[in-house]
């Protein structure tokens, strides 16, 4: 896998991967950016959500007709000193539908432990939560 990233001026870059899709990134104004794209750290949280989300939907494929919504919220806590990497990331799945919480938790755990290459690449502690039909569900 290769991604080519090109500087487009200021603090902005455009990345293009093997898929051919472009991603625009920029720094925040505090770091001299002009808000011409997502920040790299936003992209990292989004990449984590996308990776685990793809895994979960693949695992739940036989049950997707029972699900009406899957939203994934990632909240990251960063170190105060440079480099300001993530120390903790909370990943909350918000799912609506007529599906048993145990099935969703099983898919989350399989994605986390076996399939998600993004989470496997991170140093941060990653904590998962599930809100099913408006109610938080324990992993038990």
C-alpha positions in Angstrom: 0.0 0.0 0.0 1.3 3.4 -0.9 -0.1 6.9 -0.3 1.5 9.9 -2.1 1.2 13.2 -0.2 1.8 16.5 -1.9 2.2 19.9 -0.3 -0.3 22.4 -1.7 0.9 25.5 0.0 1.0 26.9 3.6 0.4 23.9 5.9 -1.9 22.1 3.4 -1.3 18.7 1.8 -3.3 16.4 -0.5 -2.9 12.6 -0.1 -3.8 10.1 -2.8 -3.7 6.4 -2.2 -3.8 3.3 -4.3 -7.6 3.8 -4.5 -7.2 7.0 -6.3 -9.2 9.1 -3.9 -7.8 12.4 -2.6 -7.8 13.6 1.0 -7.2 17.2 1.8 -5.4 18.0 5.0 -4.4 21.2 6.7 -3.3 22.5 10.1 -5.6 24.5 12.3 -5.2 28.3 12.2 -3.3 28.0 15.5 -0.5 26.2 13.6 -0.7 28.4 10.5 -3.3 26.4 8.6 -6.1 27.9 6.5 -8.7 25.2 7.2 -8.5 23.8 3.7 -9.0 20.2 4.9 -9.2 17.9 7.9 -6.3 17.9 10.3 -4.2 14.7 10.3 -5.3 13.9 13.8 -9.0 14.2 12.8 -8.2 11.8 9.9 -6.6 9.4 12.3 -9.7 9.2 14.5 -11.9 8.9 11.4 -9.6 6.2 10.0 -10.0 4.2 13.3 -13.8 4.6 13.1 -13.9 3.6 9.4 -11.7 0.6 9.9 -13.6 -0.8 12.9 -16.9 0.1 11.3 -16.1 -1.8 8.1 -15.1 -4.8 10.2 -18.2 -4.6 12.3 -20.5 -4.4 9.3 -18.7 -7.3 7.6 -19.1 -9.4 10.8 -22.8 -8.4 11.2 -23.5 -8.9 7.4 -26.2 -11.5 8.1 -28.0 -9.1 10.5 -27.6 -5.8 8.7 -31.3 -5.8 7.7 -32.1 -5.6 11.4 -30.0 -2.4 11.8 -31.3 1.0 10.9 -28.3 3.2 12.0 -24.7 2.9 12.9 -22.9 6.0 14.0 -19.4 5.9 15.4 -18.1 8.7 17.6 -14.3 8.8 18.4 -13.1 11.0 21.2 -9.3 11.3 21.6 -7.3 12.5 24.5 -3.8 13.8 23.6 -0.6 14.4 25.5 0.1 18.0 26.6 3.7 18.0 25.3 5.0 17.4 21.9 4.5 15.1 20.1 0.9 15.4 21.1 -0.1 11.8 20.3 -3.2 10.2 21.5 -3.1 8.5 24.9 -6.7 7.4 25.1 -9.4 7.0 22.5 -13.1 6.3 23.3 -15.0 4.7 20.4 -18.7 4.8 20.9 -21.0 2.8 18.6 -24.5 4.3 18.4 -26.7 1.6 16.9 -30.4 1.5 16.3 -32.3 -1.6 15.3 -33.8 -4.9 16.3 -30.5 -6.7 17.1 -29.2 -8.2 20.3 -26.4 -6.2 22.0 -24.3 -9.4 22.4 -24.1 -9.8 18.6 -22.9 -6.2 18.2 -20.4 -6.5 21.1 -19.1 -9.7 19.5 -18.5 -7.9 16.2 -16.8 -5.0 18.0 -14.5 -7.3 19.9 -13.6 -9.4 16.8 -12.9 -6.2 14.9 -10.7 -4.9 17.7 -8.8 -8.1 18.5 -8.5 -9.7 15.1 -9.3 -7.4 12.1 -8.8 -3.7 12.6 -5.3 -2.8 11.3 -5.7 0.9 12.3 -6.3 0.1 16.0 -3.5 -2.4 15.9 -1.2 0.4 14.6 -1.9 2.8 17.5 -0.2 3.2 20.8 -3.3 4.7 22.5 -5.5 2.9 24.9 -8.7 2.3 22.9 -12.0 1.9 24.9 -15.2 0.8 23.2 -18.8 1.6 24.2 -22.1 0.6 22.7 -25.3 2.6 22.8 -28.1 0.4 21.4 -31.5 2.0 20.8 -30.6 4.9 23.1 -29.3 2.8 26.0 -25.7 2.1 26.9 -25.0 -1.6 26.9 -22.3 -3.3 28.9 -19.9 -5.7 27.2 -20.8 -8.6 29.6 
